[in-house]
Amino acid sequence: MSEIGYVISSSGDDLSFVLNPGENVRRWDYVSVFNNGEIIGRIISIESRSQLVDLNTDYKSMKRYIENNINDSTNICHVQILGHVVNDNVRNSREIINIGTPVYLSNSDTLSRIFSFNDEESLKIGKLMDSNIDVSININGLRRHVAILAQTGAGKSHTAGVIIEELIKKGVSVIVLDPHADYVFMKKTHDDKIYNENVMVFRTPMSTGRYGSEVGIVNTFTIRFQDLNQEDLCGIMDINESWANLTGIVNDIFDNMKGQHDYDDFMETAKSLGENYNKIRNRLRYLEKIKGVFSNKSTGINDYLSPGRLSILDLSGLDEYLADYFAWRILNTVYDAKFSNDFKYPVFVVVEEAHRFVPPRERGRTKTGEIIKKIAAEGRKFGIFLIVITQRPGKIDQDVLSQCNSQIILRITNPADQNAVINSSESITEYIIEDLPSLDIGEAVLTGEFVKMPCIVKIRNRETRAGGSDIDIISLLRMARDEIDSMNDPRKIKERNKKLLGDL
Ligand SMILES: Nc1ncnc2c1ncn2[C@@H]1O[C@H](COP(=O)(O)OP(=O)(O)OP(=O)(O)O)[C@@H](O)[C@H]1O
């Protein structure tokens, strides 16, 4: 370990040291001091000071100093103390650090041990920024849920995909609510091989995501009309519990059905209700529009929940009521299975675009939001955990966000979103927020229960194929220009005319 400076001031939570002029450090480097063992911290800012030069120095004086090789600048590094290193863990430190204590760059072996866990516990997600040190997160640390927060395009779904890959390697059951069909390609590797036979895509008859055999077998998630009760049907038709009038009419229809209790029976019975039919007509028209979701079989829990299975529910293109109903139906069934211990093993629920499913109270309630809140509050007792993903941290129910005790935060430049992030958890400090705008795509701050101390990580490459990446405008424009050239090519024009008119 080489000494890089001396402490010149310290308080309980931070210290400053003067840097040896021959040394070079960067923000987020880890440094150590020794007092009753190793105390580790990270450089949060570096300041250059000079007795001769200040903001009033004019150009001529500065030029003279440079020409005469006069340089009295000193670099002062400000460090956030993270804790005492004890058995490869980081514990709160209560030691006083004396002025003059030597400061060292932390040893990379020590960092490697701090950022790793034993194999059974560890999910390998990337490398410590600007280094070759592997960073893992602790699967036990996910018990109190995870939030993945970032602005659009920063790498949220890429990161979630990496965590899902690691989870299914460990035998975890994962359910993904996928509003844009971004995860449906996870059955395959980049070179089109099967990644894992236990990856299943469920598509509702009304999903609009465009993909074909490249995702493997696609299962249709359907509902048997006879399996629905009044409450389910009101949910599908977006009839709020508080609209007693309309819920009463749905009950009436149910009570008067005399046939098969199927969709046709329901509609026929509704028509026979006279005045009430007119009152509920709009909602029935909606039901008619989406009748494709009904089939003679309901997709059951055994189809989408089994050990090590990744089930992706493609909700692309569905309107908000229908997406809400399908998502609720699955989560509610899974929650019941966990609550009653019918399914013993841990389940992770990945909620993409979480602000759509669980908006803040003042923006209205969704059925899925209610069950997500329940999982956030109590899921850990029954072994059901959340990975909540959003680019709008201020537009999601704040209770759910604050129940997430681990955070993965990628690039965020918008001050309102930064504020929402800082309010969401005590482990997120001003220092972390300051770093967010300068992160590149795929670089993330990890903080909270699943790591021993905060760090910035370059998230590793995906083993599975990703969807939803930005379109490649340049290559599409190249194709467009080729098409224009071919339209104007006299030989091609002749060929086309010949095809059209034959040999005249
Ligand atoms: N760690 C990474 N390594 C390599 N490429 C990455 C990484 N993270 C993200 N990318 C790439 O950056 C692009 C955007 O990533 P991604 O789709 O995950 O962002 P997002 O935050 O989910 O965006 P959106 O909000 O639009 O869904 C993708 O092309 C993805 O492959």
The ligand as an SDF file (V2000), in Angstrom:
LIG
                    3D

 31 33  0  0  0  0  0  0  0  0999 V2000
  -24.3400   -2.0280  -19.1220 N   0  0  0  0  0  0  0  0  0  0  0  0
  -24.5730   -1.9230  -20.4270 C   0  0  0  0  0  0  0  0  0  0  0  0
  -23.6940   -2.4360  -21.3080 N   0  0  0  0  0  0  0  0  0  0  0  0
  -23.9160   -2.3510  -22.6350 C   0  0  0  0  0  0  0  0  0  0  0  0
  -25.0030   -1.7570  -23.1940 N   0  0  0  0  0  0  0  0  0  0  0  0
  -25.9050   -1.2460  -22.3740 C   0  0  0  0  0  0  0  0  0  0  0  0
  -25.7500   -1.2920  -20.9470 C   0  0  0  0  0  0  0  0  0  0  0  0
  -26.8090   -0.7050  -20.3850 N   0  0  0  0  0  0  0  0  0  0  0  0
  -27.5920   -0.3040  -21.4050 C   0  0  0  0  0  0  0  0  0  0  0  0
  -27.0550   -0.6090  -22.5870 N   0  0  0  0  0  0  0  0  0  0  0  0
  -27.6330   -0.3160  -23.9150 C   0  0  0  0  0  0  0  0  0  0  0  0
  -28.1890    0.9900  -23.8730 O   0  0  0  0  0  0  0  0  0  0  0  0
  -29.4480    1.0290  -24.5330 C   0  0  0  0  0  0  0  0  0  0  0  0
  -30.5250    1.5120  -23.5640 C   0  0  0  0  0  0  0  0  0  0  0  0
  -30.6290    0.5650  -22.5170 O   0  0  0  0  0  0  0  0  0  0  0  0
  -32.0260    0.1650  -21.8640 P   0  0  0  0  0  0  0  0  0  0  0  0
  -33.0280   -0.1610  -22.9170 O   0  0  0  0  0  0  0  0  0  0  0  0
  -31.7360   -0.8620  -20.8400 O   0  0  0  0  0  0  0  0  0  0  0  0
  -32.3830    1.5580  -21.2030 O   0  0  0  0  0  0  0  0  0  0  0  0
  -33.7040    1.9310  -20.3700 P   0  0  0  0  0  0  0  0  0  0  0  0
  -33.2490    2.8400  -19.3020 O   0  0  0  0  0  0  0  0  0  0  0  0
  -34.4330    0.7040  -19.9720 O   0  0  0  0  0  0  0  0  0  0  0  0
  -34.5070    2.7250  -21.4730 O   0  0  0  0  0  0  0  0  0  0  0  0
  -36.1070    2.9620  -21.5850 P   0  0  0  0  0  0  0  0  0  0  0  0
  -36.5060    3.8200  -20.4260 O   0  0  0  0  0  0  0  0  0  0  0  0
  -36.2220    3.6750  -22.8910 O   0  0  0  0  0  0  0  0  0  0  0  0
  -36.7410    1.6050  -21.5760 O   0  0  0  0  0  0  0  0  0  0  0  0
  -29.7000   -0.3770  -25.0560 C   0  0  0  0  0  0  0  0  0  0  0  0
  -29.2980   -0.4260  -26.4310 O   0  0  0  0  0  0  0  0  0  0  0  0
  -28.8150   -1.2390  -24.1950 C   0  0  0  0  0  0  0  0  0  0  0  0
  -28.3950   -2.4150  -24.8640 O   0  0  0  0  0  0  0  0  0  0  0  0
  1  2  1  0
  2  3  1  0
  2  7  2  0
  3  4  2  0
  4  5  1  0
  5  6  2  0
  6  7  1  0
  6 10  1  0
  7  8  1  0
  8  9  2  0
  9 10  1  0
 10 11  1  0
 11 12  1  0
 11 30  1  0
 12 13  1  0
 13 14  1  0
 13 28  1  0
 14 15  1  0
 15 16  1  0
 16 17  2  0
 16 18  1  0
 16 19  1  0
 19 20  1  0
 20 21  2  0
 20 22  1  0
 20 23  1  0
 23 24  1  0
 24 25  2  0
 24 26  1  0
 24 27  1  0
 28 29  1  0
 28 30  1  0
 30 31  1  0
M  END
$$$$
